[in-house]
Amino acid sequence: MRTWIVAGNWKMHNTIGESITLAQAIKEGTTNIKNGEVVIAPPFTSLYSAYETIKDSQVTLAAQNMHYEDKGAFTGEIAPGMLKDIGCTYVIIGHSERRKYFHERDEDINLKVKKALAVGLKPILCVGETEDERIKDVTQSVIDRQIKKALSGVDKIDKVVIAYEPVWAIGTGKVATSIQAEEVHRFIRGILKELYGDVSKDIRILYGGSVTKDNIGELIGMENIDGALVGGASLKPDAFLGIIQQISGKK
């Protein structure tokens, strides 16, 4: 049986002090959560302080990105082993903002997924179509390509979480309807079954894209939506905890 997961992507927000305050509020607000998993992804500068705040709690730590090499002359990059050493359990890979602004290719994302698994990190693999691709009705072909290339040569699929984030809904206030989201989640589940057989039924697939406590209720009621990757709402304790409470009450 799949357990729910809610991950908060803080993006380029919060100083160390602000991160500690937010992490502490989330820690205190999730003391009674038993049937799922809460993850926070602060910026690199706050990872260690956040880990010290949430350790021995119901909250686990994720990084927002990593390099696919163990070490080397890659100025400004972070090695996967460094993330593991600082207390990370998860790492977000292939977020649309990384693809768009930093020109990450499917091949780069594949290397990152494989390296994360090799060092004991759990990838949260992001996939999703742009508004133009949805209008052109090529959503499924885009998702199919992204997943198959990202998972090429990957066999530890049980450690991977998939996050479907329609690019047109990220930070725009637009949200896929529950029917639209479930359609893509079901399609993703089908791809995973094609690649990995029956084990695919245990892989968690999250929805992301302007998720709030007001719209998550309908989304989380869908069969193949196992949680949420939350952006802006994860920066506000009441909003983020409200999402967690709704999901934990329905899954």
Secondary structure, DSSP 8 states (H G I E B T S, - for coil): ---EEEEEE--S---HHHHHHHHHHHHHHTTT--SEEEEEE--GGGHHHHHHHHTTSSEEEEES---SSSSSS-TT---HHHHHHTT-SEEEES-HHHHHHS---HHHHHHHHHHHHHHT-EEEEEE---HHHHHTT-HHHHHHHHHHHHTTT---GGG-EEEE--GGGTTTS----HHHHHHHHHHHHHHHHHHHGGGGGG--EEEESS--TTTHHHHHTSTT--EEEESGGGGSHHHHHHHHHHHHHH-
